[in-house]
Amino acid sequence: MRANQFSRGREFIFAIDHGEDFFTSLEKLCVEHEIRAGYIPTFIGGFSSAKLVGTCGPLERPEAPLWDHVEVKTLEVLGGGTLAWDTDRDCLAPHIHVSAGLKADSADGRTSHLLAAQVQFIAELVIVEITDPPLTRPRQPNLFDVPLLTFGVLRS
């Protein structure tokens, strides 16, 4: 277990409009406002399509991360996540999870890591900036190359 006290910075209410790409819009907001770390306590909205980590088949290695994804259409979502800096790629590294109800399947649900999404109607987010410590997401070669959240000194 790891823990660290943090300092809050600015807070934003953010709406992503119909037809916009979720991650492109999130990255644009963070670039425009120079947000390098933070969290999204919650967001709600609709997606016309999304890619979620998952598979329809058996897991070959249940102890390893799953890199496959499923594509789903027309869903209502509730989500949250963290924003950290990828020091290797020098860019924002969001980690977003959603619970989604598939409208066409009697709101049958999916819960997973969000990889991509197109907004349908609107997505409404609250973003809280973290000013200290720096949050980074370096890949861990000894743990399947998973990018894990770290806090402290930024690596160059």
N, C-alpha and C positions, 0 to 999 in steps of 0.2 A: 504494500500500500504506500502511496505517496500523497502528500497534501501540502498546500501552501496557501497562506492568506493572500488575498489579492485586493487591488485598489480599482474601484470602478471609475470609468471615465464618462464619456457622453452616452446618452441613450437616444435611440432613434425609433420612430414608428415608420414603417416602410411598407408600401403597397407595390406589388408586382402585378402589372396589368395583363389583361386577356391577350393570349398569344405570345407573351414574352417567355424566354428561356429562364428558368428559375436560377440556375447557377451563374449564368452570364449577368443577370440583373444584380444578384447578390455581390458578385465580384466588382461590378461597376460601382455600386454604392460604396463598397469598402475602399476602392481605389480613390474615388472622388473625395472621401472624407478621411483618408489615410488611417483606416482601421486595420490593424495587424493582428489584433487578438480580441476575443470577446465571446459572448454566448447568446444564443437565441433561446430564451426561456420557453417560448411557445410560438407556434404559428398555425394559422388555419387557412384553408383555401381549397380550390379545386384545381385538378390537373386534367388536361385532355389526354395526356399520356405520360408515363413515367417508367424508368428503369429502376428496379429494386434488386438488391442482392438476393439471390434465391435460385432454386432449381426445382424441377418437377420430377427429378429422378433421385435414386439413392445417393447418399454421400459416400464418396470413395474413401475419404479420410476425415471422419468427424472431428478430429482434434485440430485439423488445419483450417485456416480461413477459407471461406468459399469465395471464389472470384467470379463465378457465373452470375448471370442475372436473368430476370424475367421481365417482360414488357407487359404493362397493364394499361388499360384505356379507361377514360371517364371515371374519375375517382374523386372523392372528398378526402382531405387529409388533415391530420393534426400531427405536428412534429416539433422538434427542437434540436439543438445541437451546439457545438462549439466551433469557434473560429481560431485557428492558430496559423503560424507562418511555417511554410515548407522551406527550410534553409537550403536544401539541395537544389530546388527548382526556383527559389527566390520568388515565391508567389503565395497567395492565400491558400490554405488547406482546410476547407470546411469539412466538418464531420456531422452529417445530418441524418437523423432517423425519423421515420414517419410511421404512423398507423393510418391505413387508408381503407375506406369503404368503397368497394367496386359497385357503382350504381347499377350496372346491368346485371349483377348477380345478387339481387336482393340485399345489397350493401354488404356482401360477403367481405371479410376483412383480410388485410395483409399488413404485416408489421416487419420493417426491415430498414436497412441502410439505403438511403436515396442516392442513386448514381446520376440521374438526369430527369428533367421534367419540363413539360410545357404547361404554362398556366392556362386554366380555363376560367374565365370571368375575373378572378382576383385571388391573390395570396397576400395575407396580411401578417407582417412579422414585427416583433419587437426585438431590437438588437441592443445589447448592453456591451459597451467597450470595456476591455480590461487594459489598464495602463501599466500595471506592474503586478507581478513579474511578467517578462516576455513569455508568451506561449509559443512553443514550436511543436512540430510534428515530424521528427526524424524517423526514418525507416529503421527497423530493427532486424538486421541480417540473421541473428540467432533465433528470431521468432517469426519465421516465414516472411520476412521483409514487411511486416505490418507497420504502418506509421502510427506511433504512439504519442499521445500528448505528454509533453514535458514542460516544465516551468523553471525559469532561471535565466542564465546568461545565454544570449544568442550566439550561435556558432556562425562563422563566416564560411 
